[in-house]
Amino acid sequence: MAGKQSAGILLYRTENGRLEVLLGHMGGPFWARKDAGAWSVPKGEYTDDEAPEAAARREFTEELGLPVPDGDLEPLGEVRQSGGKTVTVWALEGDLDPAAVVLGTFTMEWPKGSGNVREFPEVDRVEWFDLDTAREKIVKAQQVFLDRLNGRE
């Protein structure tokens, strides 16, 4: 494997005639006070021994605590983020109540060098956004997935 790989599902719906996408605000201390550029497609890392689509389904369930809605996944391709990670995303039309989400967690030493290990949510909240608002919220490298979903590319 050349670098880290991540896969996710961009859930979308049409509400009042407008396309909306479900994004998660990244959890943990680094993102706590950030909003613009701090939201992401629900996704996670996988290794070469797992198929990307299977990883996307697994990570959706792990991060949101809910099963992937029924429906066919539509490939939106991949993008290489600034840190070198390759992210592969599928779109899925469906609905989900953000209040029903059960957030997954991770542990890390915090503050760094303190020896204290703390637990943080992988995603600390999820919300539906129209595409214009989503473009302001989502990590810059992932904006291309919104464009592909909307048929701009």
PyMOL commands that place a pseudoatom at each C-alpha (Angstrom):
pseudoatom trace, name=CA, resn=MET, resi=1, chain=A, elem=C, hetatm=0, pos=[0.000, 0.000, 0.000]
pseudoatom trace, name=CA, resn=ALA, resi=2, chain=A, elem=C, hetatm=0, pos=[1.475, 3.335, -1.052]
pseudoatom trace, name=CA, resn=GLY, resi=3, chain=A, elem=C, hetatm=0, pos=[-0.323, 5.439, 1.563]
pseudoatom trace, name=CA, resn=LYS, resi=4, chain=A, elem=C, hetatm=0, pos=[-3.313, 5.492, 3.853]
pseudoatom trace, name=CA, resn=GLN, resi=5, chain=A, elem=C, hetatm=0, pos=[-6.647, 4.731, 2.259]
pseudoatom trace, name=CA, resn=SER, resi=6, chain=A, elem=C, hetatm=0, pos=[-10.082, 5.738, 3.451]
pseudoatom trace, name=CA, resn=ALA, resi=7, chain=A, elem=C, hetatm=0, pos=[-13.567, 4.951, 2.146]
pseudoatom trace, name=CA, resn=GLY, resi=8, chain=A, elem=C, hetatm=0, pos=[-16.963, 6.446, 2.880]
pseudoatom trace, name=CA, resn=ILE, resi=9, chain=A, elem=C, hetatm=0, pos=[-20.568, 6.963, 1.904]
pseudoatom trace, name=CA, resn=LEU, resi=10, chain=A, elem=C, hetatm=0, pos=[-22.076, 10.362, 1.107]
pseudoatom trace, name=CA, resn=LEU, resi=11, chain=A, elem=C, hetatm=0, pos=[-25.745, 10.023, 1.995]
pseudoatom trace, name=CA, resn=TYR, resi=12, chain=A, elem=C, hetatm=0, pos=[-28.011, 12.419, 0.104]
pseudoatom trace, name=CA, resn=ARG, resi=13, chain=A, elem=C, hetatm=0, pos=[-31.682, 13.302, -0.129]
pseudoatom trace, name=CA, resn=THR, resi=14, chain=A, elem=C, hetatm=0, pos=[-33.953, 15.866, -1.752]
pseudoatom trace, name=CA, resn=GLU, resi=15, chain=A, elem=C, hetatm=0, pos=[-35.722, 18.083, 0.779]
pseudoatom trace, name=CA, resn=ASN, resi=16, chain=A, elem=C, hetatm=0, pos=[-38.090, 20.848, -0.378]
pseudoatom trace, name=CA, resn=GLY, resi=17, chain=A, elem=C, hetatm=0, pos=[-36.714, 20.501, -3.906]
pseudoatom trace, name=CA, resn=ARG, resi=18, chain=A, elem=C, hetatm=0, pos=[-33.081, 20.956, -2.780]
pseudoatom trace, name=CA, resn=LEU, resi=19, chain=A, elem=C, hetatm=0, pos=[-30.330, 18.376, -2.709]
pseudoatom trace, name=CA, resn=GLU, resi=20, chain=A, elem=C, hetatm=0, pos=[-28.938, 17.828, 0.807]
pseudoatom trace, name=CA, resn=VAL, resi=21, chain=A, elem=C, hetatm=0, pos=[-26.013, 15.753, 2.055]
pseudoatom trace, name=CA, resn=LEU, resi=22, chain=A, elem=C, hetatm=0, pos=[-25.271, 14.265, 5.458]
pseudoatom trace, name=CA, resn=LEU, resi=23, chain=A, elem=C, hetatm=0, pos=[-21.896, 15.306, 6.886]
pseudoatom trace, name=CA, resn=GLY, resi=24, chain=A, elem=C, hetatm=0, pos=[-20.176, 14.552, 10.164]
pseudoatom trace, name=CA, resn=HIS, resi=25, chain=A, elem=C, hetatm=0, pos=[-18.221, 17.071, 12.228]
pseudoatom trace, name=CA, resn=MET, resi=26, chain=A, elem=C, hetatm=0, pos=[-14.856, 15.537, 13.059]
pseudoatom trace, name=CA, resn=GLY, resi=27, chain=A, elem=C, hetatm=0, pos=[-14.469, 14.696, 16.722]
pseudoatom trace, name=CA, resn=GLY, resi=28, chain=A, elem=C, hetatm=0, pos=[-11.563, 15.110, 19.068]
pseudoatom trace, name=CA, resn=PRO, resi=29, chain=A, elem=C, hetatm=0, pos=[-9.722, 18.070, 20.482]
pseudoatom trace, name=CA, resn=PHE, resi=30, chain=A, elem=C, hetatm=0, pos=[-8.209, 19.311, 17.194]
pseudoatom trace, name=CA, resn=TRP, resi=31, chain=A, elem=C, hetatm=0, pos=[-11.602, 20.022, 15.626]
pseudoatom trace, name=CA, resn=ALA, resi=32, chain=A, elem=C, hetatm=0, pos=[-13.623, 21.067, 18.689]
pseudoatom trace, name=CA, resn=ARG, resi=33, chain=A, elem=C, hetatm=0, pos=[-13.636, 24.814, 17.955]
pseudoatom trace, name=CA, resn=LYS, resi=34, chain=A, elem=C, hetatm=0, pos=[-13.613, 24.612, 14.163]
pseudoatom trace, name=CA, resn=ASP, resi=35, chain=A, elem=C, hetatm=0, pos=[-16.584, 24.607, 11.835]
pseudoatom trace, name=CA, resn=ALA, resi=36, chain=A, elem=C, hetatm=0, pos=[-15.650, 25.604, 8.273]
pseudoatom trace, name=CA, resn=GLY, resi=37, chain=A, elem=C, hetatm=0, pos=[-13.530, 22.814, 6.794]
pseudoatom trace, name=CA, resn=ALA, resi=38, chain=A, elem=C, hetatm=0, pos=[-14.109, 20.564, 9.816]
pseudoatom trace, name=CA, resn=TRP, resi=39, chain=A, elem=C, hetatm=0, pos=[-16.906, 18.382, 8.395]
pseudoatom trace, name=CA, resn=SER, resi=40, chain=A, elem=C, hetatm=0, pos=[-16.459, 15.194, 6.410]
pseudoatom trace, name=CA, resn=VAL, resi=41, chain=A, elem=C, hetatm=0, pos=[-18.161, 12.378, 4.573]
pseudoatom trace, name=CA, resn=PRO, resi=42, chain=A, elem=C, hetatm=0, pos=[-18.596, 9.550, 7.120]
pseudoatom trace, name=CA, resn=LYS, resi=43, chain=A, elem=C, hetatm=0, pos=[-15.545, 7.463, 6.286]
pseudoatom trace, name=CA, resn=GLY, resi=44, chain=A, elem=C, hetatm=0, pos=[-12.597, 5.612, 7.705]
pseudoatom trace, name=CA, resn=GLU, resi=45, chain=A, elem=C, hetatm=0, pos=[-9.365, 3.854, 6.943]
pseudoatom trace, name=CA, resn=TYR, resi=46, chain=A, elem=C, hetatm=0, pos=[-8.964, 0.372, 5.550]
pseudoatom trace, name=CA, resn=THR, resi=47, chain=A, elem=C, hetatm=0, pos=[-6.112, -1.897, 4.534]
pseudoatom trace, name=CA, resn=ASP, resi=48, chain=A, elem=C, hetatm=0, pos=[-5.341, -3.727, 1.301]
pseudoatom trace, name=CA, resn=ASP, resi=49, chain=A, elem=C, hetatm=0, pos=[-7.074, -6.875, 2.545]
pseudoatom trace, name=CA, resn=GLU, resi=50, chain=A, elem=C, hetatm=0, pos=[-10.508, -5.162, 2.640]
pseudoatom trace, name=CA, resn=ALA, resi=51, chain=A, elem=C, hetatm=0, pos=[-12.516, -4.067, -0.386]
pseudoatom trace, name=CA, resn=PRO, resi=52, chain=A, elem=C, hetatm=0, pos=[-13.088, -0.288, -0.416]
pseudoatom trace, name=CA, resn=GLU, resi=53, chain=A, elem=C, hetatm=0, pos=[-16.895, -0.604, -0.716]
pseudoatom trace, name=CA, resn=ALA, resi=54, chain=A, elem=C, hetatm=0, pos=[-17.018, -3.024, 2.224]
pseudoatom trace, name=CA, resn=ALA, resi=55, chain=A, elem=C, hetatm=0, pos=[-14.866, -0.600, 4.230]
pseudoatom trace, name=CA, resn=ALA, resi=56, chain=A, elem=C, hetatm=0, pos=[-17.194, 2.294, 3.353]
pseudoatom trace, name=CA, resn=ARG, resi=57, chain=A, elem=C, hetatm=0, pos=[-20.199, 0.334, 4.617]
pseudoatom trace, name=CA, resn=ARG, resi=58, chain=A, elem=C, hetatm=0, pos=[-18.364, -0.767, 7.778]
pseudoatom trace, name=CA, resn=GLU, resi=59, chain=A, elem=C, hetatm=0, pos=[-17.139, 2.737, 8.565]
pseudoatom trace, name=CA, resn=PHE, resi=60, chain=A, elem=C, hetatm=0, pos=[-20.575, 4.298, 8.025]
pseudoatom trace, name=CA, resn=THR, resi=61, chain=A, elem=C, hetatm=0, pos=[-22.007, 1.895, 10.601]
pseudoatom trace, name=CA, resn=GLU, resi=62, chain=A, elem=C, hetatm=0, pos=[-19.079, 2.320, 13.008]
pseudoatom trace, name=CA, resn=GLU, resi=63, chain=A, elem=C, hetatm=0, pos=[-19.089, 6.115, 12.898]
pseudoatom trace, name=CA, resn=LEU, resi=64, chain=A, elem=C, hetatm=0, pos=[-22.849, 6.641, 12.982]
pseudoatom trace, name=CA, resn=GLY, resi=65, chain=A, elem=C, hetatm=0, pos=[-23.991, 3.571, 14.906]
pseudoatom trace, name=CA, resn=LEU, resi=66, chain=A, elem=C, hetatm=0, pos=[-26.704, 2.894, 12.331]
pseudoatom trace, name=CA, resn=PRO, resi=67, chain=A, elem=C, hetatm=0, pos=[-26.906, 0.499, 9.398]
pseudoatom trace, name=CA, resn=VAL, resi=68, chain=A, elem=C, hetatm=0, pos=[-26.300, 1.789, 5.894]
pseudoatom trace, name=CA, resn=PRO, resi=69, chain=A, elem=C, hetatm=0, pos=[-29.712, 2.605, 4.342]
pseudoatom trace, name=CA, resn=ASP, resi=70, chain=A, elem=C, hetatm=0, pos=[-30.894, 0.283, 1.585]
pseudoatom trace, name=CA, resn=GLY, resi=71, chain=A, elem=C, hetatm=0, pos=[-30.053, 1.273, -1.961]
pseudoatom trace, name=CA, resn=ASP, resi=72, chain=A, elem=C, hetatm=0, pos=[-27.408, 1.114, -4.634]
pseudoatom trace, name=CA, resn=LEU, resi=73, chain=A, elem=C, hetatm=0, pos=[-24.090, 2.834, -4.051]
pseudoatom trace, name=CA, resn=GLU, resi=74, chain=A, elem=C, hetatm=0, pos=[-23.063, 5.238, -6.811]
pseudoatom trace, name=CA, resn=PRO, resi=75, chain=A, elem=C, hetatm=0, pos=[-19.281, 5.668, -7.195]
pseudoatom trace, name=CA, resn=LEU, resi=76, chain=A, elem=C, hetatm=0, pos=[-18.028, 9.239, -6.841]
pseudoatom trace, name=CA, resn=GLY, resi=77, chain=A, elem=C, hetatm=0, pos=[-14.393, 8.272, -7.355]
pseudoatom trace, name=CA, resn=GLU, resi=78, chain=A, elem=C, hetatm=0, pos=[-11.425, 9.154, -5.228]
pseudoatom trace, name=CA, resn=VAL, resi=79, chain=A, elem=C, hetatm=0, pos=[-9.337, 12.121, -4.212]
pseudoatom trace, name=CA, resn=ARG, resi=80, chain=A, elem=C, hetatm=0, pos=[-5.951, 12.502, -2.571]
pseudoatom trace, name=CA, resn=GLN, resi=81, chain=A, elem=C, hetatm=0, pos=[-6.128, 14.769, 0.467]
pseudoatom trace, name=CA, resn=SER, resi=82, chain=A, elem=C, hetatm=0, pos=[-3.330, 17.166, 1.420]
pseudoatom trace, name=CA, resn=GLY, resi=83, chain=A, elem=C, hetatm=0, pos=[-1.978, 14.751, 4.048]
pseudoatom trace, name=CA, resn=GLY, resi=84, chain=A, elem=C, hetatm=0, pos=[-1.539, 12.080, 1.366]
pseudoatom trace, name=CA, resn=LYS, resi=85, chain=A, elem=C, hetatm=0, pos=[-4.530, 9.916, 2.254]
pseudoatom trace, name=CA, resn=THR, resi=86, chain=A, elem=C, hetatm=0, pos=[-6.580, 8.635, -0.693]
pseudoatom trace, name=CA, resn=VAL, resi=87, chain=A, elem=C, hetatm=0, pos=[-10.325, 8.880, -0.034]
pseudoatom trace, name=CA, resn=THR, resi=88, chain=A, elem=C, hetatm=0, pos=[-12.831, 6.860, -2.083]
pseudoatom trace, name=CA, resn=VAL, resi=89, chain=A, elem=C, hetatm=0, pos=[-16.513, 7.782, -1.776]
pseudoatom trace, name=CA, resn=TRP, resi=90, chain=A, elem=C, hetatm=0, pos=[-19.850, 6.412, -2.911]
pseudoatom trace, name=CA, resn=ALA, resi=91, chain=A, elem=C, hetatm=0, pos=[-23.126, 8.322, -2.951]
pseudoatom trace, name=CA, resn=LEU, resi=92, chain=A, elem=C, hetatm=0, pos=[-26.299, 6.762, -1.604]
pseudoatom trace, name=CA, resn=GLU, resi=93, chain=A, elem=C, hetatm=0, pos=[-29.775, 8.221, -1.732]
pseudoatom trace, name=CA, resn=GLY, resi=94, chain=A, elem=C, hetatm=0, pos=[-31.477, 7.765, 1.596]
pseudoatom trace, name=CA, resn=ASP, resi=95, chain=A, elem=C, hetatm=0, pos=[-32.603, 9.402, 4.785]
pseudoatom trace, name=CA, resn=LEU, resi=96, chain=A, elem=C, hetatm=0, pos=[-31.343, 9.282, 8.329]
pseudoatom trace, name=CA, resn=ASP, resi=97, chain=A, elem=C, hetatm=0, pos=[-32.361, 11.101, 11.480]
pseudoatom trace, name=CA, resn=PRO, resi=98, chain=A, elem=C, hetatm=0, pos=[-29.254, 12.763, 12.996]
pseudoatom trace, name=CA, resn=ALA, resi=99, chain=A, elem=C, hetatm=0, pos=[-30.857, 12.384, 16.450]
pseudoatom trace, name=CA, resn=ALA, resi=100, chain=A, elem=C, hetatm=0, pos=[-30.741, 8.584, 16.022]
pseudoatom trace, name=CA, resn=VAL, resi=101, chain=A, elem=C, hetatm=0, pos=[-26.975, 8.502, 15.471]
pseudoatom trace, name=CA, resn=VAL, resi=102, chain=A, elem=C, hetatm=0, pos=[-24.901, 6.661, 18.086]
pseudoatom trace, name=CA, resn=LEU, resi=103, chain=A, elem=C, hetatm=0, pos=[-21.400, 8.071, 17.751]
pseudoatom trace, name=CA, resn=GLY, resi=104, chain=A, elem=C, hetatm=0, pos=[-18.338, 5.813, 17.664]
pseudoatom trace, name=CA, resn=THR, resi=105, chain=A, elem=C, hetatm=0, pos=[-15.252, 6.709, 19.719]
pseudoatom trace, name=CA, resn=PHE, resi=106, chain=A, elem=C, hetatm=0, pos=[-11.466, 6.526, 19.632]
pseudoatom trace, name=CA, resn=THR, resi=107, chain=A, elem=C, hetatm=0, pos=[-8.785, 6.920, 22.283]
pseudoatom trace, name=CA, resn=MET, resi=108, chain=A, elem=C, hetatm=0, pos=[-5.678, 9.075, 22.202]
pseudoatom trace, name=CA, resn=GLU, resi=109, chain=A, elem=C, hetatm=0, pos=[-3.193, 10.631, 24.555]
pseudoatom trace, name=CA, resn=TRP, resi=110, chain=A, elem=C, hetatm=0, pos=[-4.418, 14.132, 25.397]
pseudoatom trace, name=CA, resn=PRO, resi=111, chain=A, elem=C, hetatm=0, pos=[-2.892, 16.522, 25.976]
pseudoatom trace, name=CA, resn=LYS, resi=112, chain=A, elem=C, hetatm=0, pos=[-0.040, 15.130, 23.921]
pseudoatom trace, name=CA, resn=GLY, resi=113, chain=A, elem=C, hetatm=0, pos=[2.868, 14.065, 26.094]
pseudoatom trace, name=CA, resn=SER, resi=114, chain=A, elem=C, hetatm=0, pos=[0.740, 14.037, 29.276]
pseudoatom trace, name=CA, resn=GLY, resi=115, chain=A, elem=C, hetatm=0, pos=[0.422, 10.275, 29.557]
pseudoatom trace, name=CA, resn=ASN, resi=116, chain=A, elem=C, hetatm=0, pos=[-3.366, 10.704, 29.924]
pseudoatom trace, name=CA, resn=VAL, resi=117, chain=A, elem=C, hetatm=0, pos=[-5.387, 8.598, 27.498]
pseudoatom trace, name=CA, resn=ARG, resi=118, chain=A, elem=C, hetatm=0, pos=[-8.848, 9.961, 26.784]
pseudoatom trace, name=CA, resn=GLU, resi=119, chain=A, elem=C, hetatm=0, pos=[-11.789, 8.842, 24.702]
pseudoatom trace, name=CA, resn=PHE, resi=120, chain=A, elem=C, hetatm=0, pos=[-13.261, 11.112, 22.016]
pseudoatom trace, name=CA, resn=PRO, resi=121, chain=A, elem=C, hetatm=0, pos=[-16.075, 10.696, 19.478]
pseudoatom trace, name=CA, resn=GLU, resi=122, chain=A, elem=C, hetatm=0, pos=[-14.897, 9.956, 15.926]
pseudoatom trace, name=CA, resn=VAL, resi=123, chain=A, elem=C, hetatm=0, pos=[-17.638, 12.297, 14.777]
pseudoatom trace, name=CA, resn=ASP, resi=124, chain=A, elem=C, hetatm=0, pos=[-19.170, 14.586, 17.398]
pseudoatom trace, name=CA, resn=ARG, resi=125, chain=A, elem=C, hetatm=0, pos=[-22.334, 15.452, 15.447]
pseudoatom trace, name=CA, resn=VAL, resi=126, chain=A, elem=C, hetatm=0, pos=[-23.988, 14.936, 12.071]
pseudoatom trace, name=CA, resn=GLU, resi=127, chain=A, elem=C, hetatm=0, pos=[-26.239, 17.264, 10.120]
pseudoatom trace, name=CA, resn=TRP, resi=128, chain=A, elem=C, hetatm=0, pos=[-27.950, 17.624, 6.769]
pseudoatom trace, name=CA, resn=PHE, resi=129, chain=A, elem=C, hetatm=0, pos=[-26.721, 20.524, 4.621]
pseudoatom trace, name=CA, resn=ASP, resi=130, chain=A, elem=C, hetatm=0, pos=[-27.750, 21.917, 1.254]
pseudoatom trace, name=CA, resn=LEU, resi=131, chain=A, elem=C, hetatm=0, pos=[-24.880, 21.782, -1.244]
pseudoatom trace, name=CA, resn=ASP, resi=132, chain=A, elem=C, hetatm=0, pos=[-23.870, 25.436, -0.911]
pseudoatom trace, name=CA, resn=THR, resi=133, chain=A, elem=C, hetatm=0, pos=[-23.608, 25.199, 2.873]
pseudoatom trace, name=CA, resn=ALA, resi=134, chain=A, elem=C, hetatm=0, pos=[-21.914, 21.797, 2.628]
pseudoatom trace, name=CA, resn=ARG, resi=135, chain=A, elem=C, hetatm=0, pos=[-19.191, 23.303, 0.409]
pseudoatom trace, name=CA, resn=GLU, resi=136, chain=A, elem=C, hetatm=0, pos=[-18.362, 25.756, 3.218]
pseudoatom trace, name=CA, resn=LYS, resi=137, chain=A, elem=C, hetatm=0, pos=[-18.377, 23.056, 5.899]
pseudoatom trace, name=CA, resn=ILE, resi=138, chain=A, elem=C, hetatm=0, pos=[-16.632, 20.089, 4.277]
pseudoatom trace, name=CA, resn=VAL, resi=139, chain=A, elem=C, hetatm=0, pos=[-12.886, 19.463, 4.243]
pseudoatom trace, name=CA, resn=LYS, resi=140, chain=A, elem=C, hetatm=0, pos=[-11.591, 21.252, 1.133]
pseudoatom trace, name=CA, resn=ALA, resi=141, chain=A, elem=C, hetatm=0, pos=[-10.288, 18.129, -0.609]
pseudoatom trace, name=CA, resn=GLN, resi=142, chain=A, elem=C, hetatm=0, pos=[-13.717, 16.491, -0.305]
pseudoatom trace, name=CA, resn=GLN, resi=143, chain=A, elem=C, hetatm=0, pos=[-15.582, 19.333, -2.057]
pseudoatom trace, name=CA, resn=VAL, resi=144, chain=A, elem=C, hetatm=0, pos=[-15.044, 17.473, -5.324]
pseudoatom trace, name=CA, resn=PHE, resi=145, chain=A, elem=C, hetatm=0, pos=[-17.452, 14.769, -4.137]
pseudoatom trace, name=CA, resn=LEU, resi=146, chain=A, elem=C, hetatm=0, pos=[-20.209, 17.379, -3.798]
pseudoatom trace, name=CA, resn=ASP, resi=147, chain=A, elem=C, hetatm=0, pos=[-19.456, 18.586, -7.321]
pseudoatom trace, name=CA, resn=ARG, resi=148, chain=A, elem=C, hetatm=0, pos=[-19.558, 15.036, -8.684]
pseudoatom trace, name=CA, resn=LEU, resi=149, chain=A, elem=C, hetatm=0, pos=[-22.819, 14.326, -6.880]
pseudoatom trace, name=CA, resn=ASN, resi=150, chain=A, elem=C, hetatm=0, pos=[-24.347, 17.476, -8.309]
pseudoatom trace, name=CA, resn=GLY, resi=151, chain=A, elem=C, hetatm=0, pos=[-23.178, 16.615, -11.823]
pseudoatom trace, name=CA, resn=ARG, resi=152, chain=A, elem=C, hetatm=0, pos=[-20.833, 19.592, -12.162]
pseudoatom trace, name=CA, resn=GLU, resi=153, chain=A, elem=C, hetatm=0, pos=[-17.994, 17.401, -13.387]
for i in range(1, 153): cmd.bond("trace and resi %d" % i, "trace and resi %d" % (i + 1))
show_as sticks, trace
zoom trace
